[in-house]
Amino acid sequence: MEYKLFVDSDVVIDFFTDREPHVNPASELFELNEQGSVKLYLSVVSINNIYYIVRRFLGHKKTLEVIETLTEMTEIVGTTKKEIIQALKNNFTDYEDSVQYSSALMIKDLDAIITRNIKDYRNSSIAVMTPLNFLKMKEKNES
């Protein structure tokens, strides 16, 4: 079974900057994506956030390579006026996460939103998990 996962920018940043202790679960997600067990989706809004933060760790040139790699490894979903208007209505305390959530709602048959910041998605109608919780759930379902 291929899981469709919307990945919040914090998980991507963990992966590309080797942030401990979060890098290993994030790396496993990207490995599963390469193997075809999961399909990772990102919001176009995340790309800007990822660039801004990863650049401080890796510099401009290397970060552009990271962004290029992301475009090859993931599906990137847009953010339109429709998602912005929806984000205003979501009753989320964090507006950026509300925009992310609105983008995730547009993905047909999405299985989960993967983030380390679960509390900001408490009003989600989509399952929300940390990378580690998703990996444990996946392993349990396959055993």
PLY file of the C-alpha trace (Angstrom):
ply
format ascii 1.0
element vertex 143
property float x
property float y
property float z
element edge 142
property int vertex1
property int vertex2
end_header
0.00 0.00 0.00
1.29 3.43 -0.92
0.52 6.06 1.69
-0.14 9.62 0.56
1.41 12.00 3.07
1.41 15.77 3.25
4.69 16.78 4.89
5.01 19.97 6.89
8.18 22.00 6.35
9.61 21.18 9.81
10.06 17.54 8.77
11.80 18.48 5.52
14.09 20.88 7.37
14.96 18.14 9.89
15.96 15.89 7.00
18.11 18.34 5.06
19.82 19.94 8.07
20.35 16.73 10.08
18.49 18.22 13.06
18.75 15.89 16.01
16.90 14.03 17.34
14.42 14.33 14.46
16.60 13.53 11.45
16.25 9.73 11.54
12.44 9.50 11.32
12.45 12.23 8.66
15.12 10.35 6.72
13.07 7.16 6.90
10.09 8.96 5.36
12.20 10.14 2.43
13.65 6.65 2.05
10.14 5.16 1.94
9.27 7.77 -0.67
12.20 6.64 -2.83
11.10 3.01 -2.41
7.54 3.85 -3.47
5.92 2.94 -0.12
4.81 6.53 0.44
4.17 9.50 -1.77
5.17 12.80 -0.23
3.35 16.06 -0.90
4.51 19.56 -0.01
2.82 22.90 -0.22
4.41 25.49 -2.46
4.35 27.71 0.64
6.70 25.23 2.34
9.31 25.66 -0.35
9.88 29.28 0.66
10.04 28.39 4.36
12.44 25.53 3.68
14.70 27.73 1.57
14.78 30.47 4.18
15.70 28.17 7.08
17.94 25.65 5.29
19.97 28.49 3.72
21.20 29.46 7.21
22.66 25.95 7.60
23.84 25.17 4.07
24.20 28.49 2.25
22.41 29.75 -0.85
23.91 27.49 -3.53
23.53 24.22 -1.61
20.00 25.17 -0.57
19.01 25.71 -4.20
20.22 22.15 -4.82
18.01 21.00 -1.91
15.00 22.75 -3.47
15.74 21.14 -6.84
15.97 17.73 -5.16
12.65 18.35 -3.41
10.94 19.12 -6.71
12.17 15.78 -8.05
11.30 13.73 -4.93
7.89 15.11 -4.01
4.63 16.37 -5.40
4.20 20.09 -4.79
0.67 21.39 -4.41
-0.23 24.98 -5.06
-1.82 27.53 -2.83
-4.50 29.58 -4.49
-7.06 32.11 -3.40
-9.34 29.19 -2.54
-6.85 27.77 0.02
-6.19 31.22 1.49
-9.91 31.84 2.02
-10.28 28.35 3.51
-7.32 29.03 5.83
-9.13 32.05 7.23
-12.06 29.80 8.20
-10.18 26.80 9.65
-10.09 27.97 13.27
-6.35 27.32 13.57
-4.25 29.41 15.93
-1.25 29.35 13.56
-2.16 30.92 10.21
0.74 29.35 8.28
-0.32 25.88 9.45
-3.89 26.74 8.47
-2.69 27.49 4.93
-0.74 24.20 4.93
-3.84 22.37 6.08
-5.99 24.03 3.41
-3.49 22.87 0.78
-3.53 19.34 2.22
-7.34 19.27 1.95
-6.99 19.52 -1.85
-5.11 16.19 -2.11
-7.45 13.36 -3.01
-7.27 10.35 -0.66
-4.59 11.85 1.55
-3.73 9.50 4.42
-2.09 11.90 6.87
-0.37 15.19 7.56
3.13 14.60 8.91
4.47 17.26 11.25
6.25 17.63 14.56
3.81 20.39 15.43
0.68 18.32 16.02
-0.97 20.78 18.44
-1.46 23.38 15.71
-3.44 20.85 13.66
-5.82 19.82 16.43
-8.84 20.93 14.34
-7.79 18.79 11.37
-10.24 16.38 9.77
-7.20 14.56 8.33
-5.05 12.29 10.51
-2.04 14.19 11.88
1.09 12.35 13.02
4.71 12.91 13.81
7.14 11.11 11.50
7.94 8.64 14.27
4.26 7.90 14.99
3.59 7.35 11.29
6.51 4.93 11.00
5.29 2.97 14.05
1.72 2.85 12.66
2.98 1.71 9.24
5.12 -1.02 10.78
2.22 -2.21 12.95
-0.15 -2.33 9.95
2.33 -4.37 7.91
3.13 -6.96 10.58
0 1
1 2
2 3
3 4
4 5
5 6
6 7
7 8
8 9
9 10
10 11
11 12
12 13
13 14
14 15
15 16
16 17
17 18
18 19
19 20
20 21
21 22
22 23
23 24
24 25
25 26
26 27
27 28
28 29
29 30
30 31
31 32
32 33
33 34
34 35
35 36
36 37
37 38
38 39
39 40
40 41
41 42
42 43
43 44
44 45
45 46
46 47
47 48
48 49
49 50
50 51
51 52
52 53
53 54
54 55
55 56
56 57
57 58
58 59
59 60
60 61
61 62
62 63
63 64
64 65
65 66
66 67
67 68
68 69
69 70
70 71
71 72
72 73
73 74
74 75
75 76
76 77
77 78
78 79
79 80
80 81
81 82
82 83
83 84
84 85
85 86
86 87
87 88
88 89
89 90
90 91
91 92
92 93
93 94
94 95
95 96
96 97
97 98
98 99
99 100
100 101
101 102
102 103
103 104
104 105
105 106
106 107
107 108
108 109
109 110
110 111
111 112
112 113
113 114
114 115
115 116
116 117
117 118
118 119
119 120
120 121
121 122
122 123
123 124
124 125
125 126
126 127
127 128
128 129
129 130
130 131
131 132
132 133
133 134
134 135
135 136
136 137
137 138
138 139
139 140
140 141
141 142
